[in-house]
Amino acid sequence: MLRGAQLAVAQINAQGGVRGRPLKLRIADDSGSEDQAVRVAEQLYADQALVAVVGHLSSDPSRAAAEVYGRAPSPLVAISPSASSPELSGITPYFFRVCPSASALGPRLARFARQVLGARQAGIIYTNNDYGRGLRRAFAGEFTRLGGVVVEADPEVATTPSLEPYLSRMRRAGVDVLVLASERPGAELALREMSKLGIRWPVLGGDALAGIEADARLAEGVRVSSGYLPDRRDARNTKFVADYARANQGQRPDHRGAGAYDAVLLLARAIDEAGPERRAIRDYLAQVGHGKPPLDGVTGTIEFDGNGDIPGKPVVIGVARGGRLVTESER
């Protein structure tokens, strides 16, 4: 997120900034914690020099912070690049996101499981938070509608010592695909224990697993649903990926970095056209795609509905291959 936002700011300022003034970033870290997110949000909200927030990264901290940003007398816009819980839809008029909701990510995984992999019985391990529960429900609803059966769905939290009992029960029940509606640590634990047990089910997950592909031996073949992959084929994204690599020692962006880049570009356009006042920025964003032109971003077309979501953005399936996440061929 930070690298994507920094790249956008650097490029905007190299072209003269916004309204002749440079953009400045103030960096804050919520540590993935709801309590810390509230403290950070209180500080940002109180600083009247701040006109908008890019964040937060995760769903639970975003929900906690959004309640602070949305309150009177001076609400503050937040655009998340990656918080995908369905619970965030319409949480306040000042919260937007440039990533698809789990309401889109989960059904895309379900269709892939049934129609491409031919899976009939699924097991789900989900992080017991807004994100994990939302992705679990969205996958299960569509998988069941398509004639599949969710044999078992089990929760995990950061302190869960082992997932072996879940995996063993699923194996006895005849599961033929595993969905990890979880974040990276839980997914990595599941993959390690699958390896120990000799289980070789296809493994699917949501966008919170982005980055797991770096451990090529552990994650090879894992499929991930996302609103963005760096091999997206269009000239704008190709240039962004090259610029990002030059600025970050050859690294590739993920959906978080690309989403933050797009969010900064969109906020810069809002400030340029509507001015830097907090309410003016919010009112401009609410009209993007409805009176104001969509943003043709590196993650695709961005236009918001009445809940601050982007329901029209396509969801793609990526697969971990050789330490990279690449678009899956579904032939």
Secondary structure, 3 states (H helix, E strand, C coil): CHHHHHHHHHHHHHCCCECCECCCCCCCCCCCCHHHHHHHHHHHHHCCCCCEEECCCCHHHHHHHHHHHCCCCCCCEEEECCCCCHHHCCCCCCEEECCCCHHHHHHHHHHHHHHHCCCCEEEEEEECCHHHHHHHHHHHHHHHHCCCEEEEEEEECCCCCCCHHHHHHHHHHCCCEEEEECCHHHHHHHHHHHHHHCCCCCEEECHHHCCHHHCHHHHCCCEEEECCCCCCCCHHHHHHHHHHHHHCCCCCCCHHHHHHHHHHHHHHHHHHHHCCCHHHHHHHHHCECCCECCEEECCEEECCCCCCCCCCCCCEEEEEECCEEEECCCC
